[in-house]
Amino acid sequence: MDDSSIVVIGGGPAGLTAAYQLTKSARAVTVFEADDVVGGISRTAEREGWRFDIGGHRFFTKVAAVEELWHEILPDGDFLLRPRMSRIYYNGVLFDYPLKAMNALRGLGVVEAVRCVGSYAWAQVRPPKDQSHFEGWVSARFGWRLYSIFFKTYTEKVWGMPATELQADWAAQRIKNLSLAGAVLNALLPKRNQKDITSLIEEFQYPKLGPGMMWERCAELVAKQGGTVALSTAVTAVHRDDAGVTAVSVRDCDGERRVPATDVVSSMPLSALVRAMEPAAPAEVRAAADDLRYRDFLTVALVVPEEFSFPDNWIYIHTPGVQVGRIQNFGSWSPYLVQDGRTCLGLEYFVNVGDELWDAADADLVALATAELEKLGLVRPGAVEQGYVVRMPKAYPVYDERYQRNVDTVRQWLAEAVPNVHPVGRNGMHRYNNQDHSMLTAMLSAENILTGAGHDIWAVNVEEEYHEHKAGDHGTGRAAPVLPSQHREAQEAGIS
């Protein structure tokens, strides 16, 4: 016998979920993670006793199997039930979200509020002709004026591109069934703990030491079940023959070696997976992979006195004139993330690797974030006591006008040439999945490997059955695929 095993590329939520499910079934599994920590974008960074998320991760799902797995990995006592609160900061005013009528009137003023309602009414009569891009899709549901105030500036800051170049698929996944009419109805007829529309959930679960706690524990369980999690180990090549993948090459501190593989579960960026193939993929497949784009991310965590805390999990910054896109308050996520008398505010910047912000020195980024926090009036001058910087490459797959064609080209070739390669997760599928949807793709892929179940993981969070309304609600939605080991409906998840 050789030492072949199932190779999992990447130690984030998708990769570790796959490894956990497979090792539970006594399969030999090796996880290779290029970084020195697990969790991917769902890690929890730690600096001098402060812990903070990379982007903030609410644990809320409608996928019962994922919910069960969370509590299988971590005991109930390690979860907190936290209130969901986020607001929009625009020109010095904080707007509640979900929309509250009086708050919106006071914030916008009566004249602007009437204009926004009129703009919405006009959009219902004469909707935008082109709703294939973000601007048209959102304008049709909120009207042009509300779109320009509450969506355009922030979205273009996040993606670094005009909203007309961002495809509507992203809005359909993130905003889903929320519209102005739905938000007003929710404001007038509140319903406790509303979950039909993802954006309106009122509370969520959260590991008390941050989401990284989940994935650190999961890695321990994978090892306990006989698997291996190798950190600081990068996959440099994926070897294949006419039947599929046969091995991977990896590099660590001891050099490079070749590892035989019966299957490969890949959560590495889809473009990197194609480039790693040996023999190389056809030219048109490589070109499609190289054309996939990503948006990178950095957070500047600033320690401030507790008096500058706020109840929100995060605040969206729509005000022009500052580069920060969103501000987390980690003390509102968990008291275990902060220290007595202080809180930690995470200022998030959406960047590209190699641009001015990405390459800036940490001290300069702390100075910039401090100045912008003071400019916004959220702290008094001199209140910031300490700052830390964390960079995260390839945080967000970009939904430009070419991405779907490129993904389809790569996906078709992988299915034909290397059927024992299983792309999973956000970067692995170039799909803006939430953490729970990433986990679901891994769970379904594990079942495909173990039982030949034939699940179509590309349907997760895309087809109608995964959209927000359950079967029978408003005539939309259908039952989602069943996990054979769970015998229950795998309904789609909420925002994170």
C-alpha positions as CSV (number, residue, x, y, z in Angstrom):
1,M,0.0,0.0,0.0
2,D,1.1,3.6,-0.6
3,D,0.5,6.5,1.7
4,S,-2.2,8.0,-0.4
5,S,-4.8,10.0,1.5
6,I,-7.5,12.6,0.7
7,V,-5.7,16.0,0.5
8,V,-7.5,19.1,1.6
9,I,-6.1,22.4,0.4
10,G,-6.8,25.2,2.9
11,G,-7.6,25.2,6.6
12,G,-10.5,27.6,6.5
13,P,-14.2,26.8,7.3
14,A,-14.7,24.8,4.1
15,G,-11.5,22.9,4.2
16,L,-11.7,22.0,7.9
17,T,-15.3,21.0,7.6
18,A,-14.5,18.6,4.8
19,A,-11.6,17.2,6.8
20,Y,-13.7,16.8,9.9
21,Q,-16.5,15.0,8.1
22,L,-14.1,12.7,6.3
23,T,-12.1,11.8,9.4
24,K,-15.3,11.0,11.2
25,S,-15.7,8.3,8.7
26,A,-12.2,7.0,9.3
27,R,-10.7,8.3,6.0
28,A,-7.1,9.3,5.9
29,V,-7.0,13.0,5.4
30,T,-4.2,15.6,5.3
31,V,-4.9,19.3,5.4
32,F,-2.3,21.7,4.0
33,E,-2.6,25.3,5.1
34,A,-0.2,27.9,3.7
35,D,-0.6,30.3,6.6
36,D,0.5,29.6,10.2
37,V,-3.0,29.7,11.6
38,V,-6.3,28.1,10.7
39,G,-9.6,29.8,9.9
40,G,-8.9,31.7,6.7
41,I,-11.0,34.8,6.7
42,S,-12.9,33.4,9.7
43,R,-9.8,33.4,11.9
44,T,-9.6,35.5,15.0
45,A,-6.5,37.6,15.1
46,E,-4.8,38.1,18.5
47,R,-2.5,41.0,19.4
48,E,-1.2,41.6,22.9
49,G,-4.4,40.1,24.4
50,W,-6.8,41.7,22.0
51,R,-8.8,39.4,19.8
52,F,-10.7,40.6,16.7
53,D,-12.4,39.2,13.6
54,I,-11.4,39.7,10.0
55,G,-14.6,41.2,8.8
56,G,-17.0,40.1,11.5
57,H,-18.9,36.8,11.4
58,R,-22.4,36.3,12.7
59,F,-23.3,32.7,13.3
60,F,-26.8,32.4,11.9
61,T,-28.1,29.8,9.6
62,K,-31.1,28.0,8.2
63,V,-29.1,25.0,7.3
64,A,-29.9,22.6,10.2
65,A,-27.0,20.3,9.5
66,V,-24.6,23.3,9.8
67,E,-26.2,24.4,13.0
68,E,-25.7,20.9,14.4
69,L,-22.1,20.8,13.3
70,W,-21.3,24.1,15.0
71,H,-22.5,22.7,18.3
72,E,-20.8,19.4,17.7
73,I,-17.5,21.2,17.3
74,L,-17.9,23.7,20.2
75,P,-19.9,23.0,23.4
76,D,-23.0,25.2,24.0
77,G,-21.2,27.0,26.8
78,D,-18.7,28.4,24.3
79,F,-21.5,30.3,22.4
80,L,-23.0,33.6,23.3
81,L,-26.4,34.8,22.0
82,R,-25.7,38.3,20.8
83,P,-28.1,41.1,19.6
84,R,-27.7,42.0,15.9
85,M,-27.3,45.7,15.4
86,S,-25.7,47.6,12.5
87,R,-26.3,51.1,11.3
88,I,-25.3,53.3,8.3
89,Y,-23.3,56.5,9.0
90,Y,-24.0,59.1,6.3
91,N,-23.0,62.8,6.6
92,G,-22.9,62.8,10.4
93,V,-26.1,60.9,10.9
94,L,-26.6,57.3,12.0
95,F,-29.5,55.5,10.2
96,D,-31.0,52.4,11.8
97,Y,-31.0,49.2,9.8
98,P,-33.6,47.7,9.3
99,L,-35.3,50.8,8.3
100,K,-37.4,52.6,11.0
101,A,-39.7,55.2,9.6
102,M,-39.2,58.0,12.1
103,N,-35.5,57.5,12.3
104,A,-35.3,57.8,8.5
105,L,-37.4,60.9,8.4
106,R,-35.4,62.6,11.1
107,G,-32.1,61.6,9.4
108,L,-33.0,62.5,5.8
109,G,-35.4,65.3,6.5
110,V,-39.0,65.5,5.3
111,V,-38.2,66.9,1.9
112,E,-35.5,64.3,1.1
113,A,-37.6,61.5,2.5
114,V,-40.5,62.4,0.2
115,R,-38.2,62.5,-2.7
116,C,-36.9,59.0,-1.9
117,V,-40.4,57.6,-1.6
118,G,-41.3,59.3,-4.9
119,S,-38.1,57.8,-6.5
120,Y,-39.1,54.4,-5.3
121,A,-42.6,54.8,-6.7
122,W,-41.2,55.8,-10.0
123,A,-38.9,52.7,-10.0
124,Q,-42.0,50.5,-9.6
125,V,-43.7,52.2,-12.6
126,R,-40.6,52.5,-14.8
127,P,-38.0,50.0,-13.4
128,P,-34.4,50.2,-14.8
129,K,-34.2,48.4,-18.1
130,D,-30.8,46.8,-17.2
131,Q,-30.9,45.0,-13.9
132,S,-28.0,42.7,-14.7
133,H,-25.7,44.9,-12.7
134,F,-25.7,46.0,-9.1
135,E,-26.9,49.6,-9.8
136,G,-29.9,48.5,-11.8
137,W,-30.9,45.7,-9.5
138,V,-30.8,47.8,-6.3
139,S,-32.4,50.9,-7.9
140,A,-35.3,48.7,-9.0
141,R,-35.9,47.7,-5.4
142,F,-35.2,50.9,-3.5
143,G,-35.4,53.7,-6.1
144,W,-32.5,55.8,-7.4
145,R,-32.3,58.3,-4.6
146,L,-32.1,55.7,-1.8
147,Y,-29.7,53.7,-3.9
148,S,-27.4,56.7,-4.4
149,I,-27.4,57.5,-0.7
150,F,-27.2,54.1,0.9
151,F,-25.7,51.8,-1.6
152,K,-23.6,53.4,-4.3
153,T,-20.8,55.1,-2.3
154,Y,-20.2,52.2,0.0
155,T,-20.4,49.5,-2.7
156,E,-17.9,51.3,-5.0
157,K,-15.6,51.7,-2.0
158,V,-15.8,48.0,-1.2
159,W,-15.2,46.8,-4.8
160,G,-13.1,49.6,-6.2
161,M,-15.1,49.7,-9.4
162,P,-18.3,51.4,-10.7
163,A,-21.5,49.8,-9.5
164,T,-22.5,49.3,-13.1
165,E,-19.6,46.8,-13.5
166,L,-20.5,44.7,-10.5
167,Q,-23.0,42.0,-11.4
168,A,-26.4,41.7,-9.8
169,D,-25.5,38.2,-8.6
170,W,-23.7,39.7,-5.7
171,A,-26.7,41.8,-4.6
172,A,-29.0,38.8,-5.1
173,Q,-26.8,36.8,-2.7
174,R,-26.3,39.5,0.0
175,I,-29.4,41.7,0.0
176,K,-31.7,39.0,-1.3
177,N,-35.4,39.6,-0.8
178,L,-35.2,42.9,1.1
179,S,-36.8,45.8,-0.7
180,L,-38.0,49.3,0.4
181,A,-41.5,48.0,0.7
182,G,-40.4,45.0,2.7
183,A,-38.3,47.2,5.0
184,V,-41.1,49.6,5.6
185,L,-43.5,46.7,6.3
186,N,-41.0,45.3,8.8
187,A,-40.8,48.7,10.5
188,L,-44.6,49.1,10.7
189,L,-45.4,45.5,11.6
190,P,-42.4,44.2,13.6
191,K,-42.1,40.5,14.1
192,R,-39.7,39.2,16.8
193,N,-36.6,37.5,15.6
194,Q,-37.5,37.8,12.0
195,K,-35.6,35.4,9.8
196,D,-37.5,35.2,6.5
197,I,-35.2,37.9,5.2
198,T,-31.6,37.4,6.1
199,S,-30.8,41.1,6.5
200,L,-33.5,41.5,9.2
201,I,-32.3,38.9,11.8
202,E,-32.3,40.3,15.3
203,E,-29.8,38.0,17.1
204,F,-27.2,35.5,16.4
205,Q,-24.8,33.1,18.0
206,Y,-21.1,33.9,18.4
207,P,-18.2,31.9,19.9
208,K,-17.1,33.8,23.0
209,L,-13.5,34.1,21.8
210,G,-14.3,34.8,18.2
211,P,-14.9,32.6,15.1
212,G,-11.3,31.4,15.2
213,M,-12.2,29.5,18.3
214,M,-14.4,27.3,16.2
215,W,-11.7,26.5,13.6
216,E,-8.9,26.0,16.1
217,R,-11.0,23.4,17.9
218,C,-12.1,21.8,14.6
219,A,-8.4,21.4,13.6
220,E,-7.8,19.7,17.0
221,L,-10.7,17.3,16.4
222,V,-9.4,16.4,12.9
223,A,-6.1,15.4,14.4
224,K,-7.8,13.5,17.2
225,Q,-9.8,11.6,14.6
226,G,-6.6,10.5,12.8
227,G,-6.1,13.3,10.3
228,T,-3.2,15.7,9.9
229,V,-3.3,19.5,9.7
230,A,0.0,20.9,8.4
231,L,0.4,24.7,8.8
232,S,2.8,26.9,7.0
233,T,2.7,24.3,4.1
234,A,1.8,25.6,0.7
235,V,0.6,23.4,-2.2
236,T,2.8,24.3,-5.2
237,A,1.5,21.8,-7.8
238,V,-1.4,19.5,-8.4
239,H,-0.4,16.5,-10.5
240,R,-2.8,14.7,-12.8
241,D,-3.0,12.0,-15.4
242,D,-5.8,11.0,-17.8
243,A,-8.0,9.8,-15.0
244,G,-7.6,12.7,-12.6
245,V,-5.4,14.0,-9.8
246,T,-2.8,11.6,-8.5
247,A,-0.7,13.7,-6.1
248,V,0.1,17.2,-4.9
249,S,3.5,18.9,-4.3
250,V,3.9,20.9,-1.1
251,R,6.6,23.2,0.3
252,D,7.3,23.8,4.0
253,C,10.3,24.7,6.1
254,D,11.9,21.4,5.3
255,G,11.7,21.8,1.5
256,E,9.4,20.4,-1.2
257,R,7.8,16.9,-1.3
258,R,5.2,15.0,-3.2
259,V,2.1,13.6,-1.5
260,P,-0.1,10.9,-3.2
261,A,-3.8,11.7,-3.2
262,T,-6.9,9.8,-4.0
263,D,-9.1,12.9,-3.9
264,V,-8.4,16.6,-3.5
265,V,-10.8,19.0,-1.7
266,S,-9.7,22.5,-2.7
267,S,-10.5,25.7,-1.0
268,M,-7.5,27.5,-2.5
269,P,-8.5,30.3,-4.9
270,L,-9.9,28.8,-8.1
271,S,-7.5,30.7,-10.2
272,A,-4.5,29.4,-8.2
273,L,-5.8,25.8,-8.5
274,V,-5.8,26.0,-12.3
275,R,-2.3,27.5,-12.3
276,A,-1.0,24.7,-10.1
277,M,-2.1,21.9,-12.4
278,E,0.7,19.7,-13.9
279,P,0.4,19.0,-16.8
280,A,-0.9,22.5,-17.4
281,A,-4.6,23.1,-18.1
282,P,-5.4,24.2,-21.7
283,A,-4.6,27.8,-22.7
284,E,-8.3,28.9,-22.7
285,V,-8.8,27.5,-19.2
286,R,-5.7,29.2,-17.9
287,A,-6.8,32.5,-19.5
288,A,-10.2,32.2,-17.8
289,A,-8.6,31.5,-14.4
290,D,-6.2,34.4,-14.8
291,D,-9.1,36.7,-15.5
292,L,-10.8,36.0,-12.2
293,R,-10.4,39.0,-9.9
294,Y,-10.3,39.4,-6.1
295,R,-10.6,42.2,-3.7
296,D,-8.2,42.3,-0.8
297,F,-8.8,43.6,2.7
298,L,-7.1,45.0,5.8
299,T,-8.3,46.0,9.2
300,V,-6.8,48.5,11.6
301,A,-7.8,47.7,15.2
302,L,-7.7,50.7,17.4
303,V,-7.9,50.5,21.2
304,V,-10.0,53.3,22.8
305,P,-11.6,54.0,26.2
306,E,-14.9,52.2,26.7
307,E,-16.8,55.5,26.6
308,F,-16.3,55.5,22.8
309,S,-18.0,52.1,22.5
310,F,-21.3,51.8,20.5
311,P,-24.0,49.1,20.6
312,D,-23.6,48.2,16.9
313,N,-21.6,45.1,15.8
314,W,-20.5,47.4,13.0
315,I,-21.3,50.7,11.3
316,Y,-21.2,51.1,7.6
317,I,-19.5,54.3,6.6
318,H,-21.3,55.9,3.6
319,T,-19.9,59.3,4.1
320,P,-17.7,60.5,1.2
321,G,-14.2,61.8,2.0
322,V,-12.9,59.0,4.1
323,Q,-11.4,55.7,2.9
324,V,-12.7,53.5,5.7
325,G,-15.6,51.3,4.7
326,R,-16.9,49.8,7.9
327,I,-16.1,50.0,11.6
328,Q,-16.5,47.0,13.9
329,N,-16.9,47.4,17.7
330,F,-15.4,44.1,19.0
331,G,-16.8,44.8,22.4
332,S,-20.3,44.5,21.0
333,W,-19.4,41.0,19.6
334,S,-18.1,39.6,22.9
335,P,-16.8,41.0,26.2
336,Y,-14.1,38.3,26.0
337,L,-12.5,40.0,23.0
338,V,-11.7,43.2,24.8
339,Q,-10.3,44.4,28.2
340,D,-11.8,46.1,31.2
341,G,-12.3,49.8,30.6
342,R,-11.4,49.6,26.9
343,T,-12.9,48.5,23.7
344,C,-11.3,47.8,20.2
345,L,-12.7,49.4,17.1
346,G,-11.8,47.7,13.8
347,L,-11.6,50.1,10.8
348,E,-11.9,48.1,7.6
349,Y,-10.3,49.1,4.3
350,F,-11.0,47.4,1.0
351,V,-7.8,47.4,-1.1
352,N,-5.9,45.6,-3.8
353,V,-2.6,43.8,-3.1
354,G,0.2,46.2,-4.1
355,D,-1.8,49.4,-3.9
356,E,-0.8,52.4,-1.7
357,L,-2.8,51.3,1.3
358,W,-1.8,47.6,1.2
359,D,1.9,48.6,1.0
360,A,1.7,51.3,3.6
361,A,3.6,50.8,6.9
362,D,1.6,49.7,9.8
363,A,2.3,52.9,11.7
364,D,1.0,55.0,8.8
365,L,-2.2,52.9,8.6
366,V,-2.8,53.3,12.3
367,A,-2.3,57.1,11.9
368,L,-4.7,57.2,8.9
369,A,-7.4,55.1,10.7
370,T,-7.0,57.3,13.8
371,A,-7.4,60.5,11.8
372,E,-10.5,59.2,10.0
373,L,-12.1,58.0,13.2
374,E,-11.6,61.5,14.7
375,K,-12.8,63.1,11.5
376,L,-16.0,61.1,11.7
377,G,-16.5,62.3,15.2
378,L,-16.6,58.9,16.7
379,V,-13.8,59.6,19.1
380,R,-12.2,62.7,20.5
381,P,-8.7,63.7,19.3
382,G,-6.1,61.8,21.3
383,A,-8.4,59.0,22.5
384,V,-6.7,56.2,20.5
385,E,-4.2,54.4,22.7
386,Q,-2.9,51.6,20.5
387,G,-3.3,50.2,17.0
388,Y,-2.8,46.9,15.1
389,V,-3.0,46.0,11.4
390,V,-4.0,42.7,9.8
391,R,-4.0,42.1,6.1
392,M,-6.1,39.5,4.3
393,P,-5.4,38.9,0.5
394,K,-8.2,37.5,-1.7
395,A,-10.9,38.2,0.9
396,Y,-13.6,38.7,-1.7
397,P,-14.2,37.2,-5.2
398,V,-15.2,39.9,-7.6
399,Y,-18.4,39.5,-9.5
400,D,-17.5,41.5,-12.6
401,E,-19.1,41.1,-16.0
402,R,-16.8,38.3,-17.0
403,Y,-16.6,36.2,-13.8
404,Q,-19.5,33.8,-14.5
405,R,-18.2,32.9,-18.0
406,N,-14.7,32.4,-16.5
407,V,-16.0,30.2,-13.7
408,D,-18.1,28.2,-16.1
409,T,-15.0,27.5,-18.3
410,V,-12.9,26.4,-15.3
411,R,-15.7,24.4,-13.7
412,Q,-16.4,22.4,-16.9
413,W,-12.7,21.6,-17.5
414,L,-12.2,20.5,-13.8
415,A,-15.3,18.2,-14.0
416,E,-14.0,16.5,-17.2
417,A,-10.2,16.4,-16.6
418,V,-9.9,16.0,-12.8
419,P,-13.2,14.6,-11.5
420,N,-11.6,13.7,-8.1
421,V,-10.9,17.4,-7.4
422,H,-13.7,19.0,-5.3
423,P,-13.7,22.8,-5.2
424,V,-15.4,24.1,-2.0
425,G,-15.9,27.4,-0.2
426,R,-15.7,31.0,-1.1
427,N,-12.4,31.2,-2.9
428,G,-12.4,27.6,-4.0
429,M,-15.6,28.2,-6.0
430,H,-15.1,32.0,-6.6
431,R,-18.5,32.5,-5.0
432,Y,-19.4,35.0,-2.3
433,N,-20.6,32.4,0.1
434,N,-21.2,33.0,3.8
435,Q,-19.4,30.8,6.3
436,D,-22.3,28.4,6.6
437,H,-22.7,28.0,2.9
438,S,-19.0,27.4,2.6
439,M,-19.4,24.7,5.2
440,L,-22.4,23.2,3.3
441,T,-20.4,22.9,0.1
442,A,-17.7,21.0,2.1
443,M,-20.3,18.7,3.8
444,L,-21.9,17.9,0.4
445,S,-18.5,17.2,-1.2
446,A,-17.5,14.9,1.7
447,E,-20.7,13.0,1.1
448,N,-19.9,12.8,-2.6
449,I,-16.5,11.3,-1.8
450,L,-17.8,8.9,0.9
451,T,-20.9,7.6,-0.8
452,G,-21.0,8.9,-4.4
453,A,-24.1,10.9,-3.5
454,G,-23.8,13.1,-6.5
455,H,-24.7,16.4,-4.9
456,D,-24.4,19.5,-7.1
457,I,-22.5,21.8,-4.8
458,W,-22.6,24.6,-7.3
459,A,-26.3,24.9,-6.6
460,V,-25.6,26.1,-3.0
461,N,-26.8,29.7,-2.4
462,V,-27.4,30.2,-6.1
463,E,-30.5,28.3,-7.3
464,E,-34.0,29.4,-6.1
465,E,-34.2,26.6,-3.6
466,Y,-31.4,28.3,-1.6
467,H,-32.9,31.7,-1.6
468,E,-34.3,33.3,1.6
469,H,-38.0,32.3,1.6
470,K,-38.8,28.8,2.6
471,A,-41.0,26.6,0.4
472,G,-44.5,28.0,0.4
473,D,-43.6,31.5,1.5
474,H,-45.0,34.0,-1.1
475,G,-44.9,31.2,-3.7
476,T,-41.1,31.2,-3.9
477,G,-38.5,28.7,-3.0
478,R,-38.3,24.9,-3.3
479,A,-36.9,22.2,-1.0
480,A,-33.2,22.1,-1.0
481,P,-31.0,19.0,-1.5
482,V,-31.1,16.5,1.4
483,L,-27.9,15.5,3.2
484,P,-28.2,11.7,3.3
485,S,-26.5,11.5,6.7
486,Q,-28.9,14.1,8.1
487,H,-32.2,13.3,6.5
488,R,-33.4,16.8,6.7
489,E,-33.9,19.8,4.4
490,A,-30.7,21.8,3.9
491,Q,-32.2,25.3,3.7
492,E,-30.2,28.3,2.9
493,A,-28.5,30.5,5.4
494,G,-28.3,34.1,6.6
495,I,-25.8,36.8,6.4
496,S,-22.4,36.9,8.1
